[in-house]
Amino acid sequence: MDAATGDGAHRASHPPAAHVGRARAAWLRADFSDRTTDRAATLNQLLLSSVVFVLAVLVAFTPPPHVDLALFFLGVVVVFVVTGATLVVPWNRLRFGWVAVVPAIDIVAITFMVLAAPDTAMGLLWIFPTMWLAAGFGMLGLFAVIVAVAAIIGVLTALTTRELTFTSLLLPLVLVAVAATSHLTARRSDAQRTLLAKQSQLLRRVLEQSRRQEQVVTEVLDAVDFGVIRIDSDGRIAVTNEANSRLQQTIQGDAAAVTPVFRDDGETRLPADELPVERALRGEAFDGQVVWFGEEPGPRQALSISARRLIDPSGEDTGAVVISRDVTSELEALRARDELVASVSHELRTPLTSILGYLDLAIEEPGLPDHVRSNLDIAERNAERLLRIVADILAASSSSPASVEASLSAQLLDVRDTVRAAGEALTPRAAGRAITIDASGLEPARAWADPMRLRQVVDNLVSNAIAYNKDGGTVFLGTTTDGTSTWILVRDTGVGITEADRARLFQRFYKAGAERRSGTGLGLAITRDIVRAHGGELGLHSSPGVGSTFIVKLPATAPEGTPQ
């Protein structure tokens, strides 16, 4: 049986007179409510009897003038007898209204004492039973107090044959005021207890609901196949799921001391302070950090790990959630694809070189008819295009930052000359579509770069700016430097790039949009790898229908300790 049902059963067991105290007992269990009744009767009566005992001692040793000791001690004896009865009678087994007999008898006993010593302040003792009646029995008790006070005034007036004066009326007024105050205080306390009881029930329901939700969340977390770590604001790991243990427990802290950890290339060791959980503990948020655990020839595992900061409604950082996913199969599949593409491309390159050589010999053959030479020129151009595609595929399949960097022969050079030469070489292609190449933004700018590789970067960017420009558009070229870094700018007035395409634009073999079906989708990936191998970065700003701007940032000086 729940609390509400128990309360209802308790209230239904009492007759209508018991409803006087229902607000006070509604939130309690039946047995606890009965024990409260016992305690209230005992405590109230013991308090009154203690005061009466002190007065009796005083009157016995120093009796006031004109006191009827027999009548006075009769009242004292009645109070003590009622006190003994409250200690013996099991009020919890009687109906609630019967306990009102105790304060009623107290009123009669105190009346005897007042009649015995009318010129004293004995009437103040009426405060105890009147407060009990008014506070413990609701409006019925307050009404009983008023009636009792009126009856007492009448009895005293009749027995003492005295006229009513202001002094004689002051005590009844005080008694009524004290009774009313006690009644209001009791009702306020009842209301507060009722409110607290409702809040307690609400909190219990909320707690049960929270526990059910926590159980559901736990079951869901344990059912998914990606690892989850919840980090509190104090750096304590509060929650982990089963998948996290299955995937890789070594990402939590001292992984480097247990299992070798490598960057996304699978070869470069990852410092301990760059471990995903260590970064999350420092307050960082990141996406898709690929970490390899283990080294060849043994078993290896790759995890893609992301961290999200948690912010409470007040804007305070409350920790982070670290998500890890096993991407070993995906990365191995990509590596197998690259190896296959590289192998096929390498096999194609040798016969293509041979075909181009024989085409050159055939074109230079004297006496060759013009129409045959024209056909051979077309074949040579397409063979050269095919050879460039194969070269791009080979470069993409082998271009990691380490491999590209190893092939660099960097030196100090003026990038303005490189950019201008690339623009002049591609001017005929741009003129075929009435596209203007504007080189007015070129300024002297030195950079530490490989001339051949830098020319490859600029050629790729300018070729794209022409290919995806509008007929009659413009390609703006610019270079500048601040002495520490050097920038190359290539801006077109073409179709632009959507936000969805920008997120994947530098992925190998990706071609953005339906209008970008030509090409292999490797040029920008290779370009970015070359720029990063120089210690620079390739940036992009684009809006659909407005155009695109590619910015190459390179170091303007040689690294320290490099011979020049």
Secondary structure, DSSP 8 states (H G I E B T S, - for coil): --HHHHHHHHHHTS-GGGGGGHHHHTTS-HHHHHHHHHHHHHHHHHHHHHHHHHHHHHHHHS--TT--HHHHHHHHHHHHHHHHHHHHS-GGGS-GGGGGHHHHHHHHHHHHHHHHSTTSSGGGGGHHHHHHHHHHSHHHHHHHHHHHHHHHHHHHHHHH-----HHHHHHHHHHHHHHHHHHHHHHHHHHHHHHHHHHHHHHHHHHHHHHHHHHHHHHHHHHSSSEEEEEETTS-EEEE-HHHHHH-GGGSS-GGGTS-EE-TTSSSB--GGGSHHHHHHTT--EEEEEEEES-TTS--EEEEEEEEEEE-TTS-EEEEEEEEEE-HHHHHHHHHHHHHHHHHHHHHHHHHHHHHHHHHHHHT-TT--HHHHHHHHHHHHHHHHHHHHHHHHHHHHH--HHHHHHT---EEEEHHHHHHHHHHHTHHHHHTTT-EEEEEEE---EEEE-HHHHHHHHHHHHHHHHHTS-TT-EEEEEEEE-SSEEEEEEEE-SS---HHHHTTTTSTT---STT--SS-S-HHHHHHHHHHHTT-EEEEEEETTTEEEEEEEEESS--TT---
